[in-house]
Amino acid sequence: MNTTDALRVLETALICATQPLTVRELGTLFDGEIAPDTLKSLLADLQLQWAGRGVELVQVASGWRFQSRPELRPFLDRLHPEKPPKYSRAAMETLAIIAYRQPVTRGDMEDIRGVTINSLILKQLEDRGWIEVIGHRETVGRPALFATTRQFLDDLGLASLDQLPPLEANEVQESALDRLDFDALSQRLPDDEPTADLLTEPATPGTDDPTKELHDDAGHPPPTAG
């Protein structure tokens, strides 16, 4: 098969695919006749062919896919003016902390934010497929360690965590939210996503240190006995 035909096959497969395709999956199109290195070179050529168009070929964590360019999103949004609910600021801050400090425990997150983390926030992020438990810290209570997933990177259009906007040495994790496209992420939620802000819950001590006292997202201290 010549290069022109191979590019047509790759282009068609990627345009018709509903999910990113890996180099290995793309190799099955040619019954193993094209080596992985050659496929990568062809994908790079295909990227150049689509440069300057409204759609671009990108490599994300799960593979290769075509997607609209970010600067055109405001125009495409006009086709679907009814936008699904967005995540709360508390949920986005929690997600950013996990992204930049992973693996982290719930107690780590509470130390950084200075408030208790609503259990529903973590469940919401897990249900969306953006975070997962990858293990437990070997300390009292063996708290769960959270990290981001490939789905998180795919939804941000990134191939690896190294592509996250860098933080300055004295910059706290939450400020990175202003430079991440979390609005675009929240707009991809299904219409039946709960609309609750998920901002507060009854304040409880952090999971890693049963003696520490924190305020919740509403600024309320934990209740005292008596």
SEVEX-634111 format. One line per 8 residues: number of its first residue (from 0); their letters; for each residue y, x, z of N, C-alpha, C, O. Coordinates in nm, 2 decimals. Layout:
! residues N
NUM) a) Y X Z Y X Z Y X Z Y X Z  ...
***
This chain:
! residues 226
0) mnttdalr) -0.12 0.08 0.00 0.00 0.00 0.00 0.13 0.09 0.00 0.14 0.18 0.08  0.22 0.06 -0.09 0.34 0.14 -0.09 0.44 0.10 0.02 0.42 0.00 0.09  0.54 0.18 0.04 0.64 0.16 0.15 0.71 0.02 0.14 0.73 -0.04 0.24  0.75 -0.01 0.02 0.82 -0.14 0.00 0.74 -0.26 0.04 0.79 -0.35 0.11  0.61 -0.26 0.00 0.52 -0.37 0.04 0.50 -0.37 0.19 0.49 -0.48 0.26  0.48 -0.25 0.25 0.46 -0.24 0.39 0.58 -0.30 0.47 0.56 -0.36 0.57  0.70 -0.26 0.43 0.82 -0.31 0.49 0.83 -0.47 0.48 0.87 -0.53 0.58  0.79 -0.52 0.37 0.79 -0.67 0.35 0.69 -0.73 0.45 0.72 -0.84 0.51
8) vletalic) 0.58 -0.67 0.46 0.48 -0.73 0.56 0.53 -0.73 0.70 0.52 -0.82 0.77  0.58 -0.61 0.74 0.64 -0.60 0.87 0.75 -0.70 0.90 0.76 -0.77 1.00  0.84 -0.70 0.80 0.96 -0.79 0.81 0.91 -0.94 0.83 0.96 -1.01 0.92  0.82 -0.98 0.75 0.77 -1.12 0.75 0.70 -1.15 0.89 0.73 -1.25 0.95  0.62 -1.06 0.93 0.55 -1.08 1.06 0.64 -1.09 1.17 0.63 -1.18 1.26  0.74 -1.00 1.18 0.84 -1.00 1.29 0.93 -1.13 1.29 0.96 -1.18 1.39  0.97 -1.17 1.17 1.05 -1.29 1.16 0.98 -1.41 1.20 1.03 -1.50 1.27  0.85 -1.42 1.17 0.77 -1.54 1.20 0.71 -1.54 1.34 0.67 -1.64 1.39
16) atqpltvr) 0.71 -1.42 1.41 0.65 -1.41 1.54 0.74 -1.49 1.64 0.86 -1.49 1.63  0.67 -1.55 1.74 0.74 -1.62 1.85 0.76 -1.53 1.97 0.84 -1.56 2.06  0.70 -1.41 1.97 0.71 -1.32 2.08 0.72 -1.18 2.02 0.68 -1.15 1.91  0.77 -1.08 2.10 0.78 -0.94 2.05 0.64 -0.89 2.01 0.54 -0.93 2.08  0.63 -0.81 1.91 0.50 -0.75 1.87 0.50 -0.60 1.89 0.60 -0.53 1.86  0.39 -0.55 1.95 0.38 -0.41 1.98 0.34 -0.34 1.85 0.30 -0.40 1.75  0.35 -0.20 1.85 0.31 -0.12 1.73 0.16 -0.14 1.71 0.12 -0.15 1.59  0.09 -0.15 1.81 -0.06 -0.17 1.80 -0.09 -0.31 1.73 -0.17 -0.31 1.64
24) elgtlfdg) -0.02 -0.41 1.77 -0.04 -0.54 1.71 0.01 -0.54 1.56 -0.06 -0.60 1.47  0.12 -0.47 1.53 0.16 -0.46 1.39 0.06 -0.38 1.31 0.05 -0.41 1.19  -0.01 -0.29 1.37 -0.10 -0.21 1.30 -0.22 -0.29 1.25 -0.28 -0.26 1.14  -0.25 -0.40 1.32 -0.36 -0.49 1.27 -0.33 -0.55 1.14 -0.42 -0.60 1.06  -0.20 -0.56 1.10 -0.16 -0.62 0.97 -0.21 -0.54 0.86 -0.24 -0.59 0.75  -0.23 -0.41 0.88 -0.28 -0.32 0.77 -0.42 -0.27 0.79 -0.46 -0.18 0.73  -0.49 -0.34 0.89 -0.63 -0.30 0.91 -0.65 -0.16 0.95 -0.75 -0.09 0.91  -0.55 -0.10 1.02 -0.56 0.04 1.06 -0.54 0.14 0.96 -0.56 0.26 0.99
32) eiapdtlk) -0.49 0.10 0.84 -0.47 0.20 0.73 -0.34 0.28 0.75 -0.32 0.38 0.69  -0.25 0.22 0.83 -0.12 0.29 0.85 -0.12 0.34 1.00 -0.14 0.27 1.09  -0.09 0.47 1.02 -0.09 0.53 1.15 0.03 0.48 1.23 0.13 0.44 1.17  0.02 0.48 1.36 0.12 0.44 1.45 0.26 0.51 1.43 0.36 0.45 1.43  0.25 0.64 1.41 0.38 0.72 1.38 0.44 0.67 1.25 0.57 0.66 1.24  0.36 0.64 1.15 0.42 0.59 1.03 0.48 0.45 1.05 0.58 0.42 0.99  0.41 0.37 1.13 0.47 0.23 1.16 0.60 0.24 1.23 0.69 0.17 1.19  0.61 0.34 1.32 0.74 0.35 1.39 0.85 0.40 1.29 0.96 0.35 1.31
40) slladlql) 0.81 0.48 1.20 0.91 0.52 1.10 0.95 0.41 1.01 1.07 0.39 0.98  0.86 0.32 0.98 0.89 0.20 0.89 0.98 0.11 0.97 1.07 0.04 0.91  0.95 0.09 1.10 1.03 0.00 1.18 1.18 0.05 1.19 1.27 -0.02 1.19  1.19 0.18 1.20 1.32 0.24 1.20 1.40 0.22 1.07 1.52 0.19 1.07  1.32 0.23 0.96 1.38 0.20 0.83 1.42 0.05 0.82 1.53 0.02 0.77  1.34 -0.04 0.87 1.37 -0.18 0.87 1.49 -0.21 0.95 1.57 -0.29 0.92  1.51 -0.14 1.07 1.63 -0.15 1.15 1.76 -0.12 1.07 1.86 -0.19 1.07  1.75 -0.01 0.99 1.86 0.03 0.91 1.90 -0.07 0.80 2.01 -0.10 0.77
48) qwagrgve) 1.79 -0.13 0.75 1.81 -0.23 0.64 1.89 -0.35 0.69 1.96 -0.42 0.62  1.86 -0.39 0.82 1.93 -0.50 0.88 2.06 -0.47 0.95 2.12 -0.56 1.01  2.10 -0.35 0.95 2.22 -0.31 1.02 2.34 -0.38 0.95 2.35 -0.39 0.83  2.43 -0.43 1.04 2.55 -0.50 0.99 2.53 -0.64 0.96 2.63 -0.71 0.93  2.41 -0.69 0.97 2.38 -0.84 0.95 2.39 -0.91 1.09 2.41 -0.85 1.19  2.39 -1.04 1.08 2.40 -1.12 1.20 2.27 -1.12 1.29 2.28 -1.15 1.41  2.16 -1.07 1.23 2.04 -1.06 1.30 2.00 -0.91 1.30 2.02 -0.84 1.20  1.94 -0.86 1.41 1.91 -0.72 1.42 1.76 -0.71 1.47 1.71 -0.80 1.54
56) lvqvasgw) 1.70 -0.60 1.43 1.56 -0.57 1.48 1.58 -0.47 1.60 1.64 -0.37 1.59  1.52 -0.51 1.71 1.53 -0.43 1.83 1.40 -0.41 1.90 1.30 -0.49 1.87  1.39 -0.31 1.98 1.27 -0.28 2.05 1.30 -0.32 2.20 1.39 -0.26 2.26  1.22 -0.41 2.25 1.23 -0.45 2.39 1.10 -0.40 2.47 1.02 -0.34 2.41  1.09 -0.44 2.59 0.98 -0.39 2.67 0.85 -0.43 2.62 0.75 -0.35 2.63  0.84 -0.55 2.56 0.71 -0.60 2.51 0.68 -0.57 2.37 0.57 -0.60 2.32  0.77 -0.51 2.30 0.75 -0.48 2.16 0.88 -0.49 2.07 0.99 -0.47 2.12  0.86 -0.52 1.95 0.97 -0.53 1.85 0.99 -0.68 1.82 0.90 -0.76 1.81
64) rfqsrpel) 1.12 -0.71 1.80 1.15 -0.85 1.76 1.29 -0.86 1.69 1.37 -0.76 1.70  1.31 -0.96 1.61 1.44 -0.99 1.55 1.51 -1.08 1.65 1.46 -1.17 1.71  1.64 -1.06 1.66 1.73 -1.14 1.75 1.87 -1.14 1.69 1.91 -1.05 1.62  1.94 -1.25 1.73 2.08 -1.25 1.69 2.17 -1.15 1.77 2.13 -1.11 1.88  2.27 -1.10 1.70 2.36 -1.01 1.77 2.44 -1.07 1.88 2.48 -1.18 1.86  2.46 -1.00 1.99 2.53 -1.06 2.11 2.67 -1.12 2.07 2.71 -1.22 2.13  2.74 -1.05 1.98 2.87 -1.09 1.95 2.88 -1.23 1.88 2.98 -1.29 1.87  2.76 -1.27 1.83 2.76 -1.40 1.75 2.71 -1.51 1.84 2.71 -1.63 1.80
72) rpfldrlh) 2.67 -1.48 1.97 2.62 -1.59 2.05 2.72 -1.70 2.08 2.68 -1.82 2.08  2.85 -1.68 2.10 2.94 -1.79 2.12 2.94 -1.89 2.00 2.96 -2.01 2.02  2.92 -1.84 1.88 2.91 -1.93 1.76 2.78 -2.01 1.76 2.79 -2.13 1.74  2.67 -1.95 1.79 2.54 -2.02 1.80 2.54 -2.12 1.91 2.47 -2.22 1.90  2.61 -2.09 2.02 2.61 -2.18 2.13 2.67 -2.32 2.10 2.64 -2.42 2.16  2.75 -2.32 1.99 2.81 -2.45 1.95 2.71 -2.54 1.89 2.74 -2.66 1.89  2.60 -2.49 1.85 2.49 -2.58 1.80 2.42 -2.65 1.91 2.36 -2.76 1.89  2.43 -2.60 2.04 2.37 -2.66 2.15 2.47 -2.66 2.27 2.46 -2.58 2.36
80) pekppkys) 2.57 -2.75 2.26 2.67 -2.75 2.36 2.63 -2.79 2.50 2.69 -2.75 2.60  2.51 -2.86 2.51 2.46 -2.90 2.64 2.38 -2.78 2.70 2.27 -2.75 2.66  2.45 -2.71 2.79 2.39 -2.59 2.84 2.31 -2.62 2.97 2.35 -2.70 3.05  2.19 -2.56 2.99 2.11 -2.58 3.11 2.18 -2.52 3.23 2.27 -2.44 3.21  2.15 -2.56 3.35 2.21 -2.50 3.47 2.20 -2.35 3.48 2.10 -2.29 3.43  2.30 -2.29 3.54 2.30 -2.15 3.56 2.25 -2.11 3.70 2.25 -2.19 3.79  2.21 -1.99 3.71 2.16 -1.94 3.84 2.29 -1.92 3.93 2.40 -1.89 3.88  2.27 -1.93 4.06 2.38 -1.90 4.15 2.41 -1.75 4.16 2.33 -1.67 4.12
88) raametla) 2.53 -1.73 4.21 2.57 -1.59 4.23 2.47 -1.52 4.33 2.44 -1.40 4.31  2.43 -1.59 4.43 2.33 -1.52 4.52 2.21 -1.48 4.45 2.15 -1.37 4.48  2.16 -1.57 4.36 2.03 -1.53 4.29 2.06 -1.41 4.20 1.97 -1.32 4.19  2.17 -1.41 4.13 2.20 -1.29 4.04 2.22 -1.16 4.12 2.18 -1.06 4.07  2.28 -1.17 4.24 2.30 -1.05 4.32 2.16 -1.00 4.37 2.14 -0.88 4.36  2.08 -1.09 4.41 1.94 -1.05 4.45 1.87 -0.99 4.33 1.80 -0.88 4.35  1.88 -1.04 4.21 1.81 -0.99 4.10 1.87 -0.85 4.06 1.79 -0.76 4.03  2.00 -0.83 4.07 2.05 -0.70 4.04 2.01 -0.59 4.14 1.98 -0.48 4.10
96) iiayrqpv) 2.00 -0.63 4.27 1.95 -0.53 4.37 1.81 -0.49 4.34 1.78 -0.37 4.35  1.72 -0.59 4.31 1.59 -0.55 4.27 1.58 -0.46 4.15 1.51 -0.36 4.15  1.66 -0.49 4.05 1.66 -0.41 3.93 1.70 -0.27 3.95 1.65 -0.18 3.89  1.80 -0.25 4.04 1.86 -0.11 4.05 1.79 -0.04 4.17 1.80 0.09 4.17  1.73 -0.11 4.26 1.67 -0.04 4.38 1.52 -0.05 4.38 1.46 0.00 4.48  1.45 -0.11 4.29 1.31 -0.13 4.30 1.23 -0.01 4.31 1.26 0.10 4.26  1.11 -0.02 4.38 1.07 -0.14 4.45 1.14 -0.16 4.59 1.17 -0.07 4.66  1.17 -0.29 4.62 1.24 -0.32 4.74 1.17 -0.44 4.81 1.11 -0.52 4.75
104) trgdmedi) 1.19 -0.44 4.94 1.14 -0.55 5.02 1.25 -0.65 5.04 1.37 -0.62 5.02  1.22 -0.77 5.09 1.32 -0.87 5.12 1.42 -0.81 5.23 1.54 -0.84 5.22  1.37 -0.73 5.32 1.46 -0.67 5.42 1.55 -0.57 5.36 1.67 -0.57 5.40  1.51 -0.50 5.26 1.60 -0.40 5.19 1.71 -0.48 5.13 1.83 -0.44 5.13  1.68 -0.59 5.06 1.78 -0.67 4.99 1.88 -0.73 5.09 2.00 -0.73 5.07  1.83 -0.77 5.21 1.92 -0.83 5.31 2.01 -0.72 5.37 2.13 -0.75 5.40  1.96 -0.60 5.38 2.04 -0.49 5.43 2.16 -0.46 5.33 2.27 -0.44 5.38  2.13 -0.47 5.20 2.24 -0.44 5.10 2.34 -0.56 5.09 2.46 -0.53 5.09
112) rgvtinsl) 2.29 -0.68 5.09 2.38 -0.79 5.08 2.44 -0.83 5.21 2.55 -0.89 5.21  2.38 -0.80 5.32 2.44 -0.83 5.45 2.42 -0.98 5.49 2.48 -1.02 5.58  2.33 -1.05 5.42 2.30 -1.19 5.45 2.15 -1.21 5.43 2.09 -1.12 5.37  2.10 -1.31 5.49 1.96 -1.34 5.47 1.93 -1.39 5.33 2.02 -1.46 5.27  1.82 -1.36 5.27 1.78 -1.40 5.14 1.70 -1.53 5.15 1.60 -1.54 5.21  1.75 -1.63 5.08 1.68 -1.76 5.07 1.55 -1.74 5.01 1.54 -1.69 4.90  1.44 -1.79 5.07 1.31 -1.78 5.01 1.30 -1.84 4.87 1.23 -1.80 4.79  1.38 -1.95 4.86 1.37 -2.02 4.73 1.43 -1.94 4.62 1.39 -1.96 4.50
120) ilkqledr) 1.52 -1.85 4.65 1.58 -1.76 4.55 1.47 -1.67 4.49 1.46 -1.66 4.37  1.39 -1.61 4.58 1.29 -1.52 4.53 1.18 -1.60 4.45 1.13 -1.55 4.35  1.15 -1.72 4.50 1.05 -1.80 4.43 1.11 -1.84 4.29 1.03 -1.84 4.19  1.24 -1.87 4.28 1.30 -1.91 4.16 1.29 -1.79 4.06 1.26 -1.81 3.94  1.32 -1.67 4.10 1.31 -1.55 4.02 1.17 -1.52 3.97 1.15 -1.47 3.86  1.08 -1.54 4.07 0.94 -1.52 4.03 0.89 -1.62 3.93 0.82 -1.58 3.83  0.92 -1.75 3.95 0.88 -1.85 3.86 0.94 -1.83 3.72 0.87 -1.86 3.62  1.06 -1.77 3.71 1.12 -1.74 3.58 1.05 -1.62 3.51 1.07 -1.60 3.39
128) gwievigh) 0.98 -1.55 3.59 0.91 -1.43 3.53 0.99 -1.30 3.53 0.95 -1.21 3.46  1.10 -1.30 3.61 1.18 -1.18 3.61 1.14 -1.08 3.72 1.17 -0.96 3.71  1.08 -1.13 3.83 1.04 -1.03 3.94 0.89 -1.07 3.97 0.84 -1.17 3.95  0.83 -0.97 4.04 0.69 -0.99 4.08 0.67 -0.89 4.20 0.74 -0.79 4.22  0.57 -0.93 4.28 0.52 -0.84 4.39 0.43 -0.74 4.34 0.33 -0.77 4.27  0.46 -0.61 4.36 0.38 -0.50 4.30 0.30 -0.43 4.41 0.23 -0.33 4.38  0.32 -0.47 4.54 0.25 -0.40 4.64 0.31 -0.43 4.78 0.39 -0.53 4.79  0.27 -0.36 4.88 0.33 -0.38 5.01 0.36 -0.25 5.08 0.29 -0.15 5.06
136) retvgrpa) 0.47 -0.25 5.15 0.51 -0.12 5.22 0.42 -0.10 5.34 0.40 -0.20 5.42  0.38 0.02 5.36 0.29 0.05 5.47 0.38 0.07 5.60 0.40 0.18 5.64  0.42 -0.04 5.66 0.49 -0.05 5.78 0.46 -0.17 5.85 0.37 -0.25 5.81  0.52 -0.20 5.96 0.49 -0.32 6.04 0.50 -0.44 5.96 0.61 -0.46 5.90  0.40 -0.52 5.96 0.41 -0.65 5.88 0.37 -0.63 5.73 0.36 -0.73 5.67  0.37 -0.51 5.68 0.34 -0.48 5.54 0.42 -0.58 5.45 0.36 -0.66 5.38  0.55 -0.57 5.45 0.63 -0.66 5.37 0.61 -0.63 5.22 0.58 -0.52 5.18  0.62 -0.74 5.14 0.60 -0.73 5.00 0.71 -0.65 4.93 0.82 -0.65 4.97
144) lfattrqf) 0.67 -0.57 4.83 0.76 -0.49 4.75 0.78 -0.56 4.61 0.69 -0.59 4.54  0.91 -0.59 4.58 0.94 -0.66 4.46 1.00 -0.56 4.36 1.06 -0.46 4.39  0.97 -0.59 4.23 1.01 -0.52 4.11 1.04 -0.61 4.00 0.99 -0.73 4.00  1.11 -0.57 3.90 1.13 -0.65 3.78 1.01 -0.64 3.69 0.93 -0.55 3.70  1.01 -0.73 3.59 0.90 -0.74 3.50 0.94 -0.71 3.36 1.06 -0.69 3.33  0.84 -0.70 3.27 0.88 -0.68 3.13 0.96 -0.80 3.07 1.04 -0.79 2.98  0.93 -0.92 3.12 1.00 -1.04 3.08 1.15 -1.03 3.11 1.23 -1.07 3.03  1.18 -0.97 3.22 1.32 -0.95 3.26 1.39 -0.86 3.16 1.50 -0.88 3.11
152) lddlglas) 1.32 -0.75 3.12 1.38 -0.66 3.02 1.39 -0.73 2.88 1.49 -0.71 2.81  1.28 -0.80 2.85 1.29 -0.87 2.72 1.41 -0.97 2.71 1.47 -0.97 2.61  1.43 -1.04 2.82 1.54 -1.14 2.82 1.67 -1.07 2.81 1.77 -1.14 2.77  1.68 -0.95 2.86 1.81 -0.88 2.85 1.82 -0.80 2.72 1.92 -0.74 2.69  1.71 -0.80 2.65 1.71 -0.72 2.52 1.70 -0.57 2.54 1.75 -0.49 2.46  1.63 -0.53 2.65 1.62 -0.39 2.68 1.47 -0.34 2.67 1.38 -0.42 2.68  1.46 -0.21 2.63 1.32 -0.16 2.62 1.28 -0.10 2.75 1.16 -0.09 2.78  1.37 -0.05 2.84 1.33 0.01 2.97 1.45 -0.01 3.06 1.56 -0.04 3.03
160) ldqlpple) 1.42 0.02 3.19 1.52 0.01 3.30 1.63 0.12 3.28 1.74 0.10 3.33  1.59 0.22 3.21 1.69 0.33 3.18 1.81 0.28 3.10 1.91 0.34 3.10  1.79 0.17 3.03 1.90 0.11 2.95 2.00 0.02 3.03 2.09 -0.03 2.97  1.97 0.00 3.16 2.06 -0.08 3.24 2.19 0.00 3.25 2.19 0.12 3.25  2.30 -0.08 3.26 2.43 -0.01 3.28 2.43 0.08 3.40 2.38 0.04 3.51  2.47 0.21 3.39 2.47 0.30 3.50 2.56 0.26 3.61 2.67 0.21 3.58  2.53 0.30 3.73 2.62 0.27 3.85 2.68 0.40 3.89 2.62 0.51 3.88  2.81 0.39 3.93 2.87 0.51 3.99 2.81 0.54 4.12 2.75 0.45 4.19
168) anevqesa) 2.83 0.66 4.17 2.77 0.71 4.29 2.81 0.62 4.41 2.73 0.60 4.51  2.93 0.57 4.41 2.99 0.49 4.52 2.99 0.35 4.49 3.06 0.27 4.56  2.92 0.30 4.39 2.93 0.16 4.35 2.81 0.09 4.40 2.69 0.13 4.40  2.83 -0.03 4.46 2.73 -0.11 4.52 2.66 -0.19 4.41 2.72 -0.21 4.30  2.53 -0.22 4.43 2.45 -0.29 4.33 2.52 -0.42 4.27 2.51 -0.44 4.16  2.58 -0.49 4.36 2.63 -0.62 4.32 2.73 -0.61 4.21 2.74 -0.70 4.13  2.81 -0.51 4.21 2.92 -0.50 4.11 2.86 -0.48 3.97 2.94 -0.50 3.87  2.74 -0.44 3.96 2.68 -0.42 3.83 2.66 -0.56 3.76 2.65 -0.56 3.63
176) ldrldfda) 2.67 -0.67 3.83 2.65 -0.80 3.77 2.76 -0.82 3.66 2.73 -0.89 3.57  2.88 -0.77 3.68 2.99 -0.80 3.59 2.96 -0.73 3.45 3.02 -0.77 3.36  2.86 -0.64 3.45 2.84 -0.57 3.32 2.70 -0.61 3.26 2.66 -0.55 3.16  2.63 -0.70 3.33 2.50 -0.74 3.28 2.52 -0.88 3.22 2.59 -0.96 3.27  2.44 -0.91 3.11 2.46 -1.04 3.04 2.37 -1.15 3.11 2.28 -1.21 3.05  2.40 -1.17 3.24 2.32 -1.27 3.31 2.36 -1.41 3.27 2.27 -1.50 3.28  2.48 -1.44 3.22 2.51 -1.57 3.16 2.42 -1.61 3.05 2.37 -1.72 3.04  2.39 -1.51 2.96 2.30 -1.54 2.85 2.16 -1.57 2.91 2.09 -1.65 2.85
184) lsqrlpdd) 2.12 -1.50 3.01 1.99 -1.53 3.07 1.98 -1.67 3.12 1.88 -1.74 3.10  2.08 -1.71 3.20 2.08 -1.84 3.26 2.08 -1.95 3.15 2.03 -2.06 3.18  2.14 -1.92 3.04 2.15 -2.02 2.93 2.01 -2.04 2.87 1.99 -2.14 2.79  1.92 -1.95 2.89 1.78 -1.96 2.83 1.69 -2.04 2.92 1.57 -2.06 2.88  1.74 -2.09 3.03 1.65 -2.16 3.12 1.61 -2.30 3.06 1.69 -2.36 2.98  1.49 -2.35 3.10 1.45 -2.48 3.05 1.54 -2.59 3.11 1.60 -2.57 3.22  1.55 -2.70 3.04 1.64 -2.81 3.08 1.60 -2.87 3.22 1.68 -2.92 3.29  1.47 -2.85 3.26 1.43 -2.91 3.38 1.44 -2.82 3.50 1.39 -2.84 3.61
192) eptadllt) 1.52 -2.70 3.48 1.54 -2.61 3.59 1.62 -2.68 3.70 1.72 -2.74 3.67  1.58 -2.66 3.83 1.66 -2.72 3.94 1.81 -2.68 3.93 1.84 -2.57 3.90  1.90 -2.78 3.97 2.04 -2.75 3.96 2.09 -2.70 4.09 2.21 -2.67 4.10  2.01 -2.70 4.20 2.06 -2.66 4.33 2.11 -2.51 4.32 2.06 -2.43 4.25  2.22 -2.49 4.40 2.28 -2.36 4.40 2.19 -2.25 4.46 2.20 -2.13 4.43  2.10 -2.29 4.56 2.02 -2.20 4.63 2.10 -2.09 4.70 2.06 -1.97 4.69  2.21 -2.13 4.76 2.29 -2.03 4.82 2.26 -2.01 4.97 2.28 -1.90 5.02  2.22 -2.11 5.04 2.20 -2.09 5.18 2.06 -2.15 5.23 2.00 -2.23 5.16
200) epatpgtd) 2.02 -2.10 5.34 1.91 -2.15 5.41 1.93 -2.12 5.56 2.01 -2.04 5.59  1.86 -2.19 5.65 1.87 -2.15 5.79 1.86 -2.01 5.81 1.75 -1.95 5.77  1.95 -1.94 5.88 1.95 -1.80 5.89 1.83 -1.75 5.98 1.80 -1.81 6.08  1.76 -1.65 5.93 1.65 -1.59 6.00 1.66 -1.44 6.00 1.73 -1.39 5.91  1.60 -1.37 6.09 1.61 -1.22 6.09 1.54 -1.17 5.96 1.46 -1.24 5.90  1.58 -1.05 5.92 1.52 -0.99 5.80 1.37 -0.96 5.82 1.32 -0.95 5.94  1.29 -0.96 5.71 1.15 -0.96 5.72 1.10 -0.82 5.76 0.99 -0.81 5.82  1.18 -0.71 5.74 1.13 -0.58 5.77 1.16 -0.54 5.92 1.10 -0.46 5.97
208) dptkelhd) 1.26 -0.60 5.98 1.31 -0.57 6.11 1.33 -0.70 6.19 1.43 -0.76 6.18  1.24 -0.74 6.27 1.25 -0.86 6.34 1.36 -0.86 6.45 1.38 -0.97 6.51  1.42 -0.75 6.47 1.53 -0.75 6.58 1.67 -0.76 6.52 1.76 -0.78 6.59  1.68 -0.74 6.38 1.82 -0.73 6.33 1.88 -0.87 6.31 1.80 -0.97 6.29  2.01 -0.88 6.32 2.08 -1.01 6.31 2.17 -1.01 6.18 2.25 -0.92 6.17  2.15 -1.11 6.10 2.23 -1.11 5.98 2.30 -1.25 5.96 2.26 -1.34 6.03  2.40 -1.26 5.88 2.46 -1.38 5.84 2.39 -1.43 5.71 2.34 -1.35 5.63  2.40 -1.56 5.70 2.34 -1.62 5.57 2.45 -1.62 5.46 2.56 -1.57 5.49
216) daghpppt) 2.41 -1.67 5.35 2.51 -1.67 5.23 2.63 -1.75 5.26 2.74 -1.73 5.20  2.63 -1.84 5.35 2.75 -1.92 5.39 2.83 -1.85 5.50 2.94 -1.90 5.53  2.78 -1.74 5.55 2.86 -1.67 5.65 2.83 -1.71 5.79 2.90 -1.67 5.88  2.72 -1.79 5.81 2.69 -1.84 5.94 2.59 -1.74 6.01 2.49 -1.69 5.95  2.61 -1.70 6.14 2.52 -1.61 6.21 2.39 -1.69 6.24 2.40 -1.82 6.25  2.28 -1.62 6.27 2.16 -1.69 6.31 2.18 -1.76 6.44 2.25 -1.72 6.53  2.11 -1.88 6.46 2.12 -1.95 6.58 2.07 -1.87 6.70 1.97 -1.79 6.69  2.13 -1.89 6.81 2.08 -1.82 6.94 2.01 -1.92 7.03 2.03 -2.04 7.02
224) ag) 1.92 -1.87 7.11 1.84 -1.95 7.20 1.93 -2.02 7.30 2.03 -1.96 7.34  1.90 -2.14 7.34 1.98 -2.21 7.44 2.09 -2.29 7.38 2.17 -2.35 7.44
***
